Amino acid sequence: MLQQIILAVFLIFGIAFTLLALSLSWLLSPTKPTEGKGITFECGMDPLGLPWIRYRSGFFVYAILYVIFDIETAFLYPWAVAYGKTTTSWFFFVEMLIFVAILLGGLLYAWKEKALSWH
């Protein structure tokens, strides 16, 4: 029961701090909208062309693949640190092999579909 009370207190303080910070930011921030503040700004130069351009889908594929393999690293590092400290280490080793095999399968599929080649 004590653990639940501690968790509730942390949750209440976290929500209260967030709401307080956002409220103070909204109240204390200066707001003087002008026409000059509303235009797009590119490195001190007036923008050329329309701000709405189409990006190739290849950019999104690279971004998604990066996120997938970045998350893989986020899972692999703590596993590698804690691997030798458990008594059921074979179970965790096989579990991680399955995880890496699934990701490797995804990488091979992306390679086969030529999602990694730039045209």
C-alpha positions in Angstrom: 0.0 0.0 0.0 2.9 2.4 0.8 4.3 1.9 -2.7 1.0 2.9 -4.3 0.9 6.0 -2.1 4.4 7.0 -3.1 3.6 6.4 -6.8 0.4 8.5 -6.5 2.4 11.3 -4.8 5.0 11.3 -7.6 2.3 11.3 -10.2 0.4 14.2 -8.6 3.7 16.2 -8.2 4.7 15.4 -11.8 1.4 16.5 -13.3 1.3 19.6 -11.0 4.8 20.6 -12.0 4.0 20.2 -15.7 0.9 22.3 -15.5 2.6 25.0 -13.4 5.5 25.2 -15.9 3.2 25.4 -18.9 0.9 28.0 -17.2 3.9 30.2 -16.2 5.3 30.0 -19.6 2.0 31.0 -21.2 1.5 33.9 -18.7 5.0 35.3 -18.8 5.9 35.0 -22.5 5.8 38.2 -24.4 3.3 38.3 -27.3 3.5 41.0 -29.8 2.6 39.5 -33.1 3.7 41.5 -36.2 3.7 40.7 -39.9 7.4 40.3 -39.9 7.3 37.5 -37.3 4.8 35.6 -39.4 6.9 35.0 -42.5 9.1 32.0 -43.1 12.8 32.7 -42.2 15.7 30.9 -43.9 19.2 31.7 -42.7 18.6 35.5 -42.9 17.4 35.4 -46.5 14.0 35.8 -48.0 12.6 32.4 -48.8 12.6 31.3 -52.5 9.5 29.5 -53.7 6.7 28.0 -51.8 7.2 26.6 -48.3 5.2 23.4 -49.1 7.3 21.1 -51.1 7.1 17.4 -51.7 9.7 15.1 -50.2 10.5 11.8 -51.8 9.2 8.8 -49.9 12.8 7.5 -49.6 13.4 10.0 -46.8 10.6 8.5 -44.8 11.8 5.0 -45.4 15.3 5.9 -44.2 13.8 7.7 -41.1 11.7 4.6 -40.2 14.6 2.2 -40.7 16.8 4.5 -38.5 14.2 4.5 -35.7 13.8 0.7 -35.8 17.5 0.1 -35.5 18.0 2.8 -33.0 15.3 1.1 -30.8 17.2 -2.1 -31.3 20.3 -0.5 -29.8 18.3 0.8 -26.9 17.2 -2.8 -26.2 20.5 -4.5 -26.8 22.7 -2.3 -24.5 20.8 -2.9 -21.2 20.5 -6.6 -22.2 24.2 -6.8 -22.7 24.9 -5.2 -19.4 22.5 -7.4 -17.4 23.1 -10.6 -19.3 25.8 -12.2 -17.1 24.1 -11.3 -13.9 21.1 -13.7 -14.3 20.8 -17.4 -13.5 18.6 -18.1 -16.5 21.0 -16.6 -19.0 20.4 -19.2 -21.8 16.7 -18.2 -21.9 17.6 -14.5 -22.3 20.3 -15.3 -24.8 17.8 -17.2 -27.0 15.2 -14.5 -26.6 17.7 -11.9 -27.8 18.7 -14.1 -30.7 15.1 -14.2 -31.8 14.7 -10.4 -31.4 17.8 -9.8 -33.5 16.7 -12.4 -36.1 13.4 -10.6 -36.6 15.2 -7.3 -37.1 17.7 -8.9 -39.4 14.8 -10.3 -41.4 13.3 -6.8 -41.7 16.7 -5.5 -42.8 17.0 -8.2 -45.5 13.5 -7.5 -46.7 14.3 -3.8 -46.9 17.5 -4.6 -48.8 15.6 -7.0 -51.2 12.9 -4.4 -51.9 15.8 -1.9 -52.6 14.5 0.5 -49.9 18.2 1.2 -49.0 19.3 2.3 -52.5 19.2 5.9 -53.4 17.8 6.8 -56.9 
